[in-house]
Every structure is written in C-alpha cells, then in structure tokens.
Amino acid sequence: MNPASRLLYLRVVLVLAGIIAVQAIKAPREHGYLLVDIRALVIVAVALAMLTPRGEAAELTRTAV
C-alpha cells in the first residue's frame, strides 16, 4: 500500500471516530461507543500512522510504484 493511500485511510478513520464521538456524546444511551468503538478506531489510526513511511522511505516507496 502506498503512503498516500495510508494517509487517506488515516484521515477517514479519524473523521469517522470524530463523528461517532459526537453522536455518542449527544445521546446518553450511546456512551458505550465512546469506550469501545472510538478506542478501536484510534488504535487503527495510530497503527496506520506508524506504518506510513516518512522521509526517504516515502520517496523510495513513491518512486517504486
């Protein structure tokens, strides 16, 4: 997977986490989502951020594709 698509997935995951967080805060019966879903999405976002090459590695990956 190229770095640009990883960054796109990272943005989508963070936006989704934000939307779910806002909805869970507004509806008290949905507070469970704050504990489970948001945490899982943040873990996925951190993993994608860690796997995304930076600097020279990103340039090498971009030119190899």
PDBQT receptor file of N, H, CA, C and O in Angstrom, charges set to zero:
ATOM      1  N   MET A   1       0.850  -1.170   0.000  1.00  0.00    +0.000 N 
ATOM      2  CA  MET A   1       0.000   0.000   0.000  1.00  0.00    +0.000 C 
ATOM      3  C   MET A   1       0.901   1.239   0.000  1.00  0.00    +0.000 C 
ATOM      4  O   MET A   1       1.846   1.324   0.784  1.00  0.00    +0.000 OA
ATOM      5  N   ASN A   2       0.610   2.175  -0.862  1.00  0.00    +0.000 N 
ATOM      6  H   ASN A   2      -0.158   2.106  -1.499  1.00  0.00    +0.000 HD
ATOM      7  CA  ASN A   2       1.457   3.360  -0.934  1.00  0.00    +0.000 C 
ATOM      8  C   ASN A   2       1.129   4.348   0.186  1.00  0.00    +0.000 C 
ATOM      9  O   ASN A   2       0.030   4.314   0.738  1.00  0.00    +0.000 OA
ATOM     10  N   PRO A   3       2.074   5.229   0.524  1.00  0.00    +0.000 N 
ATOM     11  CA  PRO A   3       1.887   6.151   1.649  1.00  0.00    +0.000 C 
ATOM     12  C   PRO A   3       0.675   7.066   1.497  1.00  0.00    +0.000 C 
ATOM     13  O   PRO A   3       0.022   7.387   2.490  1.00  0.00    +0.000 OA
ATOM     14  N   ALA A   4       0.365   7.487   0.285  1.00  0.00    +0.000 N 
ATOM     15  H   ALA A   4       0.896   7.226  -0.521  1.00  0.00    +0.000 HD
ATOM     16  CA  ALA A   4      -0.772   8.379   0.084  1.00  0.00    +0.000 C 
ATOM     17  C   ALA A   4      -2.091   7.701   0.450  1.00  0.00    +0.000 C 
ATOM     18  O   ALA A   4      -2.962   8.324   1.057  1.00  0.00    +0.000 OA
ATOM     19  N   SER A   5      -2.237   6.435   0.086  1.00  0.00    +0.000 N 
ATOM     20  H   SER A   5      -1.529   5.929  -0.407  1.00  0.00    +0.000 HD
ATOM     21  CA  SER A   5      -3.486   5.741   0.428  1.00  0.00    +0.000 C 
ATOM     22  C   SER A   5      -3.566   5.472   1.923  1.00  0.00    +0.000 C 
ATOM     23  O   SER A   5      -4.656   5.488   2.494  1.00  0.00    +0.000 OA
ATOM     24  N   ARG A   6      -2.425   5.223   2.568  1.00  0.00    +0.000 N 
ATOM     25  H   ARG A   6      -1.539   5.210   2.104  1.00  0.00    +0.000 HD
ATOM     26  CA  ARG A   6      -2.439   5.052   4.027  1.00  0.00    +0.000 C 
ATOM     27  C   ARG A   6      -2.875   6.338   4.706  1.00  0.00    +0.000 C 
ATOM     28  O   ARG A   6      -3.650   6.305   5.661  1.00  0.00    +0.000 OA
ATOM     29  N   LEU A   7      -2.387   7.463   4.225  1.00  0.00    +0.000 N 
ATOM     30  H   LEU A   7      -1.758   7.490   3.449  1.00  0.00    +0.000 HD
ATOM     31  CA  LEU A   7      -2.781   8.740   4.815  1.00  0.00    +0.000 C 
ATOM     32  C   LEU A   7      -4.262   9.010   4.590  1.00  0.00    +0.000 C 
ATOM     33  O   LEU A   7      -4.927   9.573   5.459  1.00  0.00    +0.000 OA
ATOM     34  N   LEU A   8      -4.783   8.617   3.439  1.00  0.00    +0.000 N 
ATOM     35  H   LEU A   8      -4.243   8.159   2.733  1.00  0.00    +0.000 HD
ATOM     36  CA  LEU A   8      -6.205   8.776   3.176  1.00  0.00    +0.000 C 
ATOM     37  C   LEU A   8      -7.021   7.924   4.149  1.00  0.00    +0.000 C 
ATOM     38  O   LEU A   8      -7.995   8.407   4.726  1.00  0.00    +0.000 OA
ATOM     39  N   TYR A   9      -6.633   6.665   4.335  1.00  0.00    +0.000 N 
ATOM     40  H   TYR A   9      -5.842   6.272   3.866  1.00  0.00    +0.000 HD
ATOM     41  CA  TYR A   9      -7.322   5.799   5.291  1.00  0.00    +0.000 C 
ATOM     42  C   TYR A   9      -7.238   6.373   6.702  1.00  0.00    +0.000 C 
ATOM     43  O   TYR A   9      -8.204   6.309   7.462  1.00  0.00    +0.000 OA
ATOM     44  N   LEU A  10      -6.086   6.931   7.045  1.00  0.00    +0.000 N 
ATOM     45  H   LEU A  10      -5.302   6.983   6.427  1.00  0.00    +0.000 HD
ATOM     46  CA  LEU A  10      -5.903   7.528   8.363  1.00  0.00    +0.000 C 
ATOM     47  C   LEU A  10      -6.889   8.681   8.561  1.00  0.00    +0.000 C 
ATOM     48  O   LEU A  10      -7.515   8.786   9.616  1.00  0.00    +0.000 OA
ATOM     49  N   ARG A  11      -7.028   9.533   7.567  1.00  0.00    +0.000 N 
ATOM     50  H   ARG A  11      -6.519   9.448   6.710  1.00  0.00    +0.000 HD
ATOM     51  CA  ARG A  11      -7.972  10.651   7.668  1.00  0.00    +0.000 C 
ATOM     52  C   ARG A  11      -9.407  10.159   7.784  1.00  0.00    +0.000 C 
ATOM     53  O   ARG A  11     -10.184  10.697   8.572  1.00  0.00    +0.000 OA
ATOM     54  N   VAL A  12      -9.762   9.151   7.015  1.00  0.00    +0.000 N 
ATOM     55  H   VAL A  12      -9.131   8.714   6.374  1.00  0.00    +0.000 HD
ATOM     56  CA  VAL A  12     -11.127   8.614   7.062  1.00  0.00    +0.000 C 
ATOM     57  C   VAL A  12     -11.416   8.032   8.438  1.00  0.00    +0.000 C 
ATOM     58  O   VAL A  12     -12.493   8.254   8.993  1.00  0.00    +0.000 OA
ATOM     59  N   VAL A  13     -10.468   7.293   8.991  1.00  0.00    +0.000 N 
ATOM     60  H   VAL A  13      -9.593   7.114   8.541  1.00  0.00    +0.000 HD
ATOM     61  CA  VAL A  13     -10.656   6.688  10.311  1.00  0.00    +0.000 C 
ATOM     62  C   VAL A  13     -10.820   7.777  11.374  1.00  0.00    +0.000 C 
ATOM     63  O   VAL A  13     -11.679   7.658  12.248  1.00  0.00    +0.000 OA
ATOM     64  N   LEU A  14     -10.012   8.829  11.309  1.00  0.00    +0.000 N 
ATOM     65  H   LEU A  14      -9.314   8.926  10.598  1.00  0.00    +0.000 HD
ATOM     66  CA  LEU A  14     -10.114   9.897  12.297  1.00  0.00    +0.000 C 
ATOM     67  C   LEU A  14     -11.428  10.668  12.171  1.00  0.00    +0.000 C 
ATOM     68  O   LEU A  14     -12.026  11.039  13.181  1.00  0.00    +0.000 OA
ATOM     69  N   VAL A  15     -11.876  10.907  10.951  1.00  0.00    +0.000 N 
ATOM     70  H   VAL A  15     -11.391  10.605  10.130  1.00  0.00    +0.000 HD
ATOM     71  CA  VAL A  15     -13.161  11.588  10.765  1.00  0.00    +0.000 C 
ATOM     72  C   VAL A  15     -14.302  10.711  11.283  1.00  0.00    +0.000 C 
ATOM     73  O   VAL A  15     -15.211  11.204  11.951  1.00  0.00    +0.000 OA
ATOM     74  N   LEU A  16     -14.256   9.434  10.981  1.00  0.00    +0.000 N 
ATOM     75  H   LEU A  16     -13.518   9.034  10.439  1.00  0.00    +0.000 HD
ATOM     76  CA  LEU A  16     -15.278   8.515  11.476  1.00  0.00    +0.000 C 
ATOM     77  C   LEU A  16     -15.297   8.477  12.998  1.00  0.00    +0.000 C 
ATOM     78  O   LEU A  16     -16.369   8.486  13.604  1.00  0.00    +0.000 OA
ATOM     79  N   ALA A  17     -14.128   8.435  13.618  1.00  0.00    +0.000 N 
ATOM     80  H   ALA A  17     -13.258   8.427  13.126  1.00  0.00    +0.000 HD
ATOM     81  CA  ALA A  17     -14.049   8.435  15.081  1.00  0.00    +0.000 C 
ATOM     82  C   ALA A  17     -14.653   9.719  15.640  1.00  0.00    +0.000 C 
ATOM     83  O   ALA A  17     -15.346   9.687  16.657  1.00  0.00    +0.000 OA
ATOM     84  N   GLY A  18     -14.396  10.837  14.989  1.00  0.00    +0.000 N 
ATOM     85  H   GLY A  18     -13.833  10.863  14.163  1.00  0.00    +0.000 HD
ATOM     86  CA  GLY A  18     -14.963  12.103  15.444  1.00  0.00    +0.000 C 
ATOM     87  C   GLY A  18     -16.474  12.131  15.341  1.00  0.00    +0.000 C 
ATOM     88  O   GLY A  18     -17.152  12.602  16.253  1.00  0.00    +0.000 OA
ATOM     89  N   ILE A  19     -17.005  11.630  14.239  1.00  0.00    +0.000 N 
ATOM     90  H   ILE A  19     -16.454  11.247  13.498  1.00  0.00    +0.000 HD
ATOM     91  CA  ILE A  19     -18.458  11.593  14.058  1.00  0.00    +0.000 C 
ATOM     92  C   ILE A  19     -19.112  10.705  15.104  1.00  0.00    +0.000 C 
ATOM     93  O   ILE A  19     -20.119  11.086  15.702  1.00  0.00    +0.000 OA
ATOM     94  N   ILE A  20     -18.549   9.529  15.329  1.00  0.00    +0.000 N 
ATOM     95  H   ILE A  20     -17.731   9.220  14.844  1.00  0.00    +0.000 HD
ATOM     96  CA  ILE A  20     -19.109   8.612  16.324  1.00  0.00    +0.000 C 
ATOM     97  C   ILE A  20     -19.016   9.222  17.717  1.00  0.00    +0.000 C 
ATOM     98  O   ILE A  20     -19.938   9.078  18.520  1.00  0.00    +0.000 OA
ATOM     99  N   ALA A  21     -17.908   9.903  18.010  1.00  0.00    +0.000 N 
ATOM    100  H   ALA A  21     -17.159  10.019  17.358  1.00  0.00    +0.000 HD
ATOM    101  CA  ALA A  21     -17.748  10.523  19.326  1.00  0.00    +0.000 C 
ATOM    102  C   ALA A  21     -18.805  11.590  19.564  1.00  0.00    +0.000 C 
ATOM    103  O   ALA A  21     -19.392  11.648  20.644  1.00  0.00    +0.000 OA
ATOM    104  N   VAL A  22     -19.055  12.430  18.574  1.00  0.00    +0.000 N 
ATOM    105  H   VAL A  22     -18.578  12.382  17.697  1.00  0.00    +0.000 HD
ATOM    106  CA  VAL A  22     -20.065  13.489  18.723  1.00  0.00    +0.000 C 
ATOM    107  C   VAL A  22     -21.442  12.883  18.927  1.00  0.00    +0.000 C 
ATOM    108  O   VAL A  22     -22.199  13.339  19.785  1.00  0.00    +0.000 OA
ATOM    109  N   GLN A  23     -21.773  11.863  18.151  1.00  0.00    +0.000 N 
ATOM    110  H   GLN A  23     -21.158  11.493  17.455  1.00  0.00    +0.000 HD
ATOM    111  CA  GLN A  23     -23.083  11.224  18.290  1.00  0.00    +0.000 C 
ATOM    112  C   GLN A  23     -23.212  10.530  19.641  1.00  0.00    +0.000 C 
ATOM    113  O   GLN A  23     -24.283  10.553  20.246  1.00  0.00    +0.000 OA
ATOM    114  N   ALA A  24     -22.145   9.919  20.118  1.00  0.00    +0.000 N 
ATOM    115  H   ALA A  24     -21.274   9.900  19.626  1.00  0.00    +0.000 HD
ATOM    116  CA  ALA A  24     -22.191   9.226  21.405  1.00  0.00    +0.000 C 
ATOM    117  C   ALA A  24     -22.315  10.212  22.558  1.00  0.00    +0.000 C 
ATOM    118  O   ALA A  24     -22.956   9.906  23.564  1.00  0.00    +0.000 OA
ATOM    119  N   ILE A  25     -21.717  11.378  22.428  1.00  0.00    +0.000 N 
ATOM    120  H   ILE A  25     -21.196  11.626  21.611  1.00  0.00    +0.000 HD
ATOM    121  CA  ILE A  25     -21.820  12.381  23.491  1.00  0.00    +0.000 C 
ATOM    122  C   ILE A  25     -23.234  12.961  23.541  1.00  0.00    +0.000 C 
ATOM    123  O   ILE A  25     -23.754  13.233  24.623  1.00  0.00    +0.000 OA
ATOM    124  N   LYS A  26     -23.852  13.149  22.385  1.00  0.00    +0.000 N 
ATOM    125  H   LYS A  26     -23.429  12.927  21.506  1.00  0.00    +0.000 HD
ATOM    126  CA  LYS A  26     -25.199  13.735  22.330  1.00  0.00    +0.000 C 
ATOM    127  C   LYS A  26     -26.266  12.780  22.859  1.00  0.00    +0.000 C 
ATOM    128  O   LYS A  26     -27.244  13.228  23.457  1.00  0.00    +0.000 OA
ATOM    129  N   ALA A  27     -26.101  11.490  22.654  1.00  0.00    +0.000 N 
ATOM    130  H   ALA A  27     -25.306  11.126  22.168  1.00  0.00    +0.000 HD
ATOM    131  CA  ALA A  27     -27.113  10.509  23.077  1.00  0.00    +0.000 C 
ATOM    132  C   ALA A  27     -26.561   9.690  24.248  1.00  0.00    +0.000 C 
ATOM    133  O   ALA A  27     -25.669   8.865  24.054  1.00  0.00    +0.000 OA
ATOM    134  N   PRO A  28     -27.076   9.906  25.447  1.00  0.00    +0.000 N 
ATOM    135  CA  PRO A  28     -26.545   9.203  26.629  1.00  0.00    +0.000 C 
ATOM    136  C   PRO A  28     -26.560   7.678  26.511  1.00  0.00    +0.000 C 
ATOM    137  O   PRO A  28     -25.684   7.011  27.061  1.00  0.00    +0.000 OA
ATOM    138  N   ARG A  29     -27.528   7.127  25.813  1.00  0.00    +0.000 N 
ATOM    139  H   ARG A  29     -28.240   7.669  25.366  1.00  0.00    +0.000 HD
ATOM    140  CA  ARG A  29     -27.576   5.672  25.712  1.00  0.00    +0.000 C 
ATOM    141  C   ARG A  29     -26.462   5.120  24.812  1.00  0.00    +0.000 C 
ATOM    142  O   ARG A  29     -26.234   3.910  24.779  1.00  0.00    +0.000 OA
ATOM    143  N   GLU A  30     -25.784   5.989  24.096  1.00  0.00    +0.000 N 
ATOM    144  H   GLU A  30     -25.969   6.971  24.123  1.00  0.00    +0.000 HD
ATOM    145  CA  GLU A  30     -24.713   5.579  23.189  1.00  0.00    +0.000 C 
ATOM    146  C   GLU A  30     -23.314   5.760  23.794  1.00  0.00    +0.000 C 
ATOM    147  O   GLU A  30     -22.323   5.635  23.074  1.00  0.00    +0.000 OA
ATOM    148  N   HIS A  31     -23.212   6.049  25.082  1.00  0.00    +0.000 N 
ATOM    149  H   HIS A  31     -24.017   6.151  25.666  1.00  0.00    +0.000 HD
ATOM    150  CA  HIS A  31     -21.912   6.286  25.709  1.00  0.00    +0.000 C 
ATOM    151  C   HIS A  31     -20.989   5.069  25.630  1.00  0.00    +0.000 C 
ATOM    152  O   HIS A  31     -19.769   5.223  25.694  1.00  0.00    +0.000 OA
ATOM    153  N   GLY A  32     -21.535   3.891  25.494  1.00  0.00    +0.000 N 
ATOM    154  H   GLY A  32     -22.526   3.766  25.441  1.00  0.00    +0.000 HD
ATOM    155  CA  GLY A  32     -20.714   2.681  25.370  1.00  0.00    +0.000 C 
ATOM    156  C   GLY A  32     -19.803   2.727  24.154  1.00  0.00    +0.000 C 
ATOM    157  O   GLY A  32     -18.721   2.140  24.162  1.00  0.00    +0.000 OA
ATOM    158  N   TYR A  33     -20.238   3.425  23.109  1.00  0.00    +0.000 N 
ATOM    159  H   TYR A  33     -21.116   3.902  23.103  1.00  0.00    +0.000 HD
ATOM    160  CA  TYR A  33     -19.414   3.549  21.908  1.00  0.00    +0.000 C 
ATOM    161  C   TYR A  33     -18.137   4.326  22.184  1.00  0.00    +0.000 C 
ATOM    162  O   TYR A  33     -17.108   4.093  21.549  1.00  0.00    +0.000 OA
ATOM    163  N   LEU A  34     -18.208   5.258  23.143  1.00  0.00    +0.000 N 
ATOM    164  H   LEU A  34     -19.044   5.448  23.659  1.00  0.00    +0.000 HD
ATOM    165  CA  LEU A  34     -17.006   6.012  23.485  1.00  0.00    +0.000 C 
ATOM    166  C   LEU A  34     -15.925   5.094  24.037  1.00  0.00    +0.000 C 
ATOM    167  O   LEU A  34     -14.736   5.308  23.804  1.00  0.00    +0.000 OA
ATOM    168  N   LEU A  35     -16.346   4.077  24.764  1.00  0.00    +0.000 N 
ATOM    169  H   LEU A  35     -17.312   3.903  24.953  1.00  0.00    +0.000 HD
ATOM    170  CA  LEU A  35     -15.376   3.181  25.394  1.00  0.00    +0.000 C 
ATOM    171  C   LEU A  35     -14.824   2.139  24.442  1.00  0.00    +0.000 C 
ATOM    172  O   LEU A  35     -13.667   1.740  24.572  1.00  0.00    +0.000 OA
ATOM    173  N   VAL A  36     -15.620   1.691  23.493  1.00  0.00    +0.000 N 
ATOM    174  H   VAL A  36     -16.561   2.015  23.387  1.00  0.00    +0.000 HD
ATOM    175  CA  VAL A  36     -15.211   0.577  22.640  1.00  0.00    +0.000 C 
ATOM    176  C   VAL A  36     -14.840   1.026  21.225  1.00  0.00    +0.000 C 
ATOM    177  O   VAL A  36     -13.692   0.872  20.809  1.00  0.00    +0.000 OA
ATOM    178  N   ASP A  37     -15.780   1.566  20.503  1.00  0.00    +0.000 N 
ATOM    179  H   ASP A  37     -16.713   1.691  20.841  1.00  0.00    +0.000 HD
ATOM    180  CA  ASP A  37     -15.557   1.875  19.085  1.00  0.00    +0.000 C 
ATOM    181  C   ASP A  37     -14.520   2.966  18.874  1.00  0.00    +0.000 C 
ATOM    182  O   ASP A  37     -13.646   2.840  18.016  1.00  0.00    +0.000 OA
ATOM    183  N   ILE A  38     -14.615   4.030  19.652  1.00  0.00    +0.000 N 
ATOM    184  H   ILE A  38     -15.325   4.131  20.348  1.00  0.00    +0.000 HD
ATOM    185  CA  ILE A  38     -13.678   5.135  19.475  1.00  0.00    +0.000 C 
ATOM    186  C   ILE A  38     -12.262   4.675  19.792  1.00  0.00    +0.000 C 
ATOM    187  O   ILE A  38     -11.319   5.017  19.078  1.00  0.00    +0.000 OA
ATOM    188  N   ARG A  39     -12.111   3.903  20.858  1.00  0.00    +0.000 N 
ATOM    189  H   ARG A  39     -12.876   3.625  21.438  1.00  0.00    +0.000 HD
ATOM    190  CA  ARG A  39     -10.793   3.385  21.226  1.00  0.00    +0.000 C 
ATOM    191  C   ARG A  39     -10.226   2.508  20.105  1.00  0.00    +0.000 C 
ATOM    192  O   ARG A  39      -9.045   2.612  19.776  1.00  0.00    +0.000 OA
ATOM    193  N   ALA A  40     -11.050   1.657  19.528  1.00  0.00    +0.000 N 
ATOM    194  H   ALA A  40     -12.010   1.572  19.795  1.00  0.00    +0.000 HD
ATOM    195  CA  ALA A  40     -10.584   0.783  18.438  1.00  0.00    +0.000 C 
ATOM    196  C   ALA A  40     -10.177   1.603  17.219  1.00  0.00    +0.000 C 
ATOM    197  O   ALA A  40      -9.158   1.313  16.592  1.00  0.00    +0.000 OA
ATOM    198  N   LEU A  41     -10.958   2.621  16.876  1.00  0.00    +0.000 N 
ATOM    199  H   LEU A  41     -11.785   2.857  17.385  1.00  0.00    +0.000 HD
ATOM    200  CA  LEU A  41     -10.622   3.455  15.723  1.00  0.00    +0.000 C 
ATOM    201  C   LEU A  41      -9.338   4.248  15.958  1.00  0.00    +0.000 C 
ATOM    202  O   LEU A  41      -8.550   4.440  15.031  1.00  0.00    +0.000 OA
ATOM    203  N   VAL A  42      -9.125   4.704  17.179  1.00  0.00    +0.000 N 
ATOM    204  H   VAL A  42      -9.765   4.548  17.931  1.00  0.00    +0.000 HD
ATOM    205  CA  VAL A  42      -7.888   5.427  17.487  1.00  0.00    +0.000 C 
ATOM    206  C   VAL A  42      -6.688   4.482  17.394  1.00  0.00    +0.000 C 
ATOM    207  O   VAL A  42      -5.630   4.883  16.908  1.00  0.00    +0.000 OA
ATOM    208  N   ILE A  43      -6.832   3.250  17.845  1.00  0.00    +0.000 N 
ATOM    209  H   ILE A  43      -7.691   2.924  18.239  1.00  0.00    +0.000 HD
ATOM    210  CA  ILE A  43      -5.750   2.260  17.735  1.00  0.00    +0.000 C 
ATOM    211  C   ILE A  43      -5.424   2.004  16.267  1.00  0.00    +0.000 C 
ATOM    212  O   ILE A  43      -4.252   1.921  15.901  1.00  0.00    +0.000 OA
ATOM    213  N   VAL A  44      -6.444   1.877  15.428  1.00  0.00    +0.000 N 
ATOM    214  H   VAL A  44      -7.396   1.944  15.726  1.00  0.00    +0.000 HD
ATOM    215  CA  VAL A  44      -6.223   1.681  13.990  1.00  0.00    +0.000 C 
ATOM    216  C   VAL A  44      -5.511   2.891  13.395  1.00  0.00    +0.000 C 
ATOM    217  O   VAL A  44      -4.595   2.737  12.587  1.00  0.00    +0.000 OA
ATOM    218  N   ALA A  45      -5.926   4.093  13.792  1.00  0.00    +0.000 N 
ATOM    219  H   ALA A  45      -6.670   4.218  14.449  1.00  0.00    +0.000 HD
ATOM    220  CA  ALA A  45      -5.295   5.313  13.276  1.00  0.00    +0.000 C 
ATOM    221  C   ALA A  45      -3.828   5.387  13.680  1.00  0.00    +0.000 C 
ATOM    222  O   ALA A  45      -2.980   5.762  12.871  1.00  0.00    +0.000 OA
ATOM    223  N   VAL A  46      -3.527   5.035  14.917  1.00  0.00    +0.000 N 
ATOM    224  H   VAL A  46      -4.217   4.731  15.575  1.00  0.00    +0.000 HD
ATOM    225  CA  VAL A  46      -2.127   5.047  15.376  1.00  0.00    +0.000 C 
ATOM    226  C   VAL A  46      -1.315   4.010  14.609  1.00  0.00    +0.000 C 
ATOM    227  O   VAL A  46      -0.181   4.282  14.215  1.00  0.00    +0.000 OA
ATOM    228  N   ALA A  47      -1.878   2.834  14.395  1.00  0.00    +0.000 N 
ATOM    229  H   ALA A  47      -2.799   2.613  14.715  1.00  0.00    +0.000 HD
ATOM    230  CA  ALA A  47      -1.166   1.795  13.642  1.00  0.00    +0.000 C 
ATOM    231  C   ALA A  47      -0.897   2.254  12.204  1.00  0.00    +0.000 C 
ATOM    232  O   ALA A  47       0.203   2.055  11.687  1.00  0.00    +0.000 OA
ATOM    233  N   LEU A  48      -1.886   2.861  11.562  1.00  0.00    +0.000 N 
ATOM    234  H   LEU A  48      -2.780   3.023  11.981  1.00  0.00    +0.000 HD
ATOM    235  CA  LEU A  48      -1.676   3.359  10.203  1.00  0.00    +0.000 C 
ATOM    236  C   LEU A  48      -0.621   4.455  10.173  1.00  0.00    +0.000 C 
ATOM    237  O   LEU A  48       0.196   4.511   9.254  1.00  0.00    +0.000 OA
ATOM    238  N   ALA A  49      -0.639   5.322  11.171  1.00  0.00    +0.000 N 
ATOM    239  H   ALA A  49      -1.304   5.277  11.917  1.00  0.00    +0.000 HD
ATOM    240  CA  ALA A  49       0.362   6.388  11.228  1.00  0.00    +0.000 C 
ATOM    241  C   ALA A  49       1.764   5.806  11.414  1.00  0.00    +0.000 C 
ATOM    242  O   ALA A  49       2.725   6.299  10.824  1.00  0.00    +0.000 OA
ATOM    243  N   MET A  50       1.877   4.772  12.224  1.00  0.00    +0.000 N 
ATOM    244  H   MET A  50       1.096   4.372  12.703  1.00  0.00    +0.000 HD
ATOM    245  CA  MET A  50       3.192   4.163  12.456  1.00  0.00    +0.000 C 
ATOM    246  C   MET A  50       3.682   3.409  11.227  1.00  0.00    +0.000 C 
ATOM    247  O   MET A  50       4.889   3.345  10.993  1.00  0.00    +0.000 OA
ATOM    248  N   LEU A  51       2.790   2.845  10.448  1.00  0.00    +0.000 N 
ATOM    249  H   LEU A  51       1.810   2.897  10.638  1.00  0.00    +0.000 HD
ATOM    250  CA  LEU A  51       3.174   2.075   9.275  1.00  0.00    +0.000 C 
ATOM    251  C   LEU A  51       3.448   2.944   8.046  1.00  0.00    +0.000 C 
ATOM    252  O   LEU A  51       4.005   2.461   7.060  1.00  0.00    +0.000 OA
ATOM    253  N   THR A  52       3.067   4.200   8.098  1.00  0.00    +0.000 N 
ATOM    254  H   THR A  52       2.614   4.592   8.899  1.00  0.00    +0.000 HD
ATOM    255  CA  THR A  52       3.261   5.084   6.956  1.00  0.00    +0.000 C 
ATOM    256  C   THR A  52       4.710   5.550   6.904  1.00  0.00    +0.000 C 
ATOM    257  O   THR A  52       5.191   6.188   7.840  1.00  0.00    +0.000 OA
ATOM    258  N   PRO A  53       5.410   5.233   5.813  1.00  0.00    +0.000 N 
ATOM    259  CA  PRO A  53       6.803   5.664   5.709  1.00  0.00    +0.000 C 
ATOM    260  C   PRO A  53       6.914   7.178   5.595  1.00  0.00    +0.000 C 
ATOM    261  O   PRO A  53       6.034   7.848   5.054  1.00  0.00    +0.000 OA
ATOM    262  N   ARG A  54       8.020   7.698   6.120  1.00  0.00    +0.000 N 
ATOM    263  H   ARG A  54       8.735   7.154   6.559  1.00  0.00    +0.000 HD
ATOM    264  CA  ARG A  54       8.267   9.140   6.069  1.00  0.00    +0.000 C 
ATOM    265  C   ARG A  54       9.657   9.394   5.504  1.00  0.00    +0.000 C 
ATOM    266  O   ARG A  54      10.518   8.514   5.500  1.00  0.00    +0.000 OA
ATOM    267  N   GLY A  55       9.849  10.593   5.039  1.00  0.00    +0.000 N 
ATOM    268  H   GLY A  55       9.149  11.308   5.043  1.00  0.00    +0.000 HD
ATOM    269  CA  GLY A  55      11.170  10.995   4.563  1.00  0.00    +0.000 C 
ATOM    270  C   GLY A  55      11.622  10.223   3.343  1.00  0.00    +0.000 C 
ATOM    271  O   GLY A  55      10.876  10.082   2.374  1.00  0.00    +0.000 OA
ATOM    272  N   GLU A  56      12.861   9.718   3.395  1.00  0.00    +0.000 N 
ATOM    273  H   GLU A  56      13.466   9.832   4.183  1.00  0.00    +0.000 HD
ATOM    274  CA  GLU A  56      13.438   8.991   2.256  1.00  0.00    +0.000 C 
ATOM    275  C   GLU A  56      12.668   7.715   1.955  1.00  0.00    +0.000 C 
ATOM    276  O   GLU A  56      12.501   7.345   0.793  1.00  0.00    +0.000 OA
ATOM    277  N   ALA A  57      12.203   7.049   2.989  1.00  0.00    +0.000 N 
ATOM    278  H   ALA A  57      12.339   7.350   3.933  1.00  0.00    +0.000 HD
ATOM    279  CA  ALA A  57      11.453   5.807   2.778  1.00  0.00    +0.000 C 
ATOM    280  C   ALA A  57      10.182   6.075   1.968  1.00  0.00    +0.000 C 
ATOM    281  O   ALA A  57       9.811   5.274   1.110  1.00  0.00    +0.000 OA
ATOM    282  N   ALA A  58       9.522   7.191   2.237  1.00  0.00    +0.000 N 
ATOM    283  H   ALA A  58       9.824   7.842   2.934  1.00  0.00    +0.000 HD
ATOM    284  CA  ALA A  58       8.316   7.544   1.484  1.00  0.00    +0.000 C 
ATOM    285  C   ALA A  58       8.649   7.847   0.029  1.00  0.00    +0.000 C 
ATOM    286  O   ALA A  58       7.904   7.463  -0.872  1.00  0.00    +0.000 OA
ATOM    287  N   GLU A  59       9.756   8.528  -0.202  1.00  0.00    +0.000 N 
ATOM    288  H   GLU A  59      10.362   8.840   0.531  1.00  0.00    +0.000 HD
ATOM    289  CA  GLU A  59      10.172   8.832  -1.571  1.00  0.00    +0.000 C 
ATOM    290  C   GLU A  59      10.506   7.558  -2.327  1.00  0.00    +0.000 C 
ATOM    291  O   GLU A  59      10.143   7.417  -3.495  1.00  0.00    +0.000 OA
ATOM    292  N   LEU A  60      11.194   6.631  -1.674  1.00  0.00    +0.000 N 
ATOM    293  H   LEU A  60      11.489   6.746  -0.726  1.00  0.00    +0.000 HD
ATOM    294  CA  LEU A  60      11.541   5.369  -2.326  1.00  0.00    +0.000 C 
ATOM    295  C   LEU A  60      10.286   4.575  -2.680  1.00  0.00    +0.000 C 
ATOM    296  O   LEU A  60      10.188   3.999  -3.763  1.00  0.00    +0.000 OA
ATOM    297  N   THR A  61       9.336   4.553  -1.760  1.00  0.00    +0.000 N 
ATOM    298  H   THR A  61       9.415   5.021  -0.880  1.00  0.00    +0.000 HD
ATOM    299  CA  THR A  61       8.088   3.834  -1.999  1.00  0.00    +0.000 C 
ATOM    300  C   THR A  61       7.309   4.495  -3.133  1.00  0.00    +0.000 C 
ATOM    301  O   THR A  61       6.737   3.803  -3.975  1.00  0.00    +0.000 OA
ATOM    302  N   ARG A  62       7.282   5.811  -3.160  1.00  0.00    +0.000 N 
ATOM    303  H   ARG A  62       7.746   6.373  -2.476  1.00  0.00    +0.000 HD
ATOM    304  CA  ARG A  62       6.531   6.543  -4.178  1.00  0.00    +0.000 C 
ATOM    305  C   ARG A  62       7.137   6.320  -5.572  1.00  0.00    +0.000 C 
ATOM    306  O   ARG A  62       6.404   6.170  -6.550  1.00  0.00    +0.000 OA
ATOM    307  N   THR A  63       8.465   6.300  -5.659  1.00  0.00    +0.000 N 
ATOM    308  H   THR A  63       9.060   6.422  -4.865  1.00  0.00    +0.000 HD
ATOM    309  CA  THR A  63       9.100   6.122  -6.967  1.00  0.00    +0.000 C 
ATOM    310  C   THR A  63       9.087   4.670  -7.427  1.00  0.00    +0.000 C 
ATOM    311  O   THR A  63       9.178   4.403  -8.625  1.00  0.00    +0.000 OA
ATOM    312  N   ALA A  64       8.976   3.726  -6.493  1.00  0.00    +0.000 N 
ATOM    313  H   ALA A  64       8.902   3.942  -5.520  1.00  0.00    +0.000 HD
ATOM    314  CA  ALA A  64       8.980   2.308  -6.851  1.00  0.00    +0.000 C 
ATOM    315  C   ALA A  64       7.642   1.878  -7.439  1.00  0.00    +0.000 C 
ATOM    316  O   ALA A  64       7.573   0.883  -8.160  1.00  0.00    +0.000 OA
ATOM    317  N   VAL A  65       6.587   2.613  -7.140  1.00  0.00    +0.000 N 
ATOM    318  H   VAL A  65       6.643   3.422  -6.554  1.00  0.00    +0.000 HD
ATOM    319  CA  VAL A  65       5.251   2.231  -7.593  1.00  0.00    +0.000 C 
ATOM    320  C   VAL A  65       4.964   2.705  -8.945  1.00  0.00    +0.000 C 
ATOM    321  O   VAL A  65       3.876   2.461  -9.467  1.00  0.00    +0.000 OA
TER     322      VAL A  65
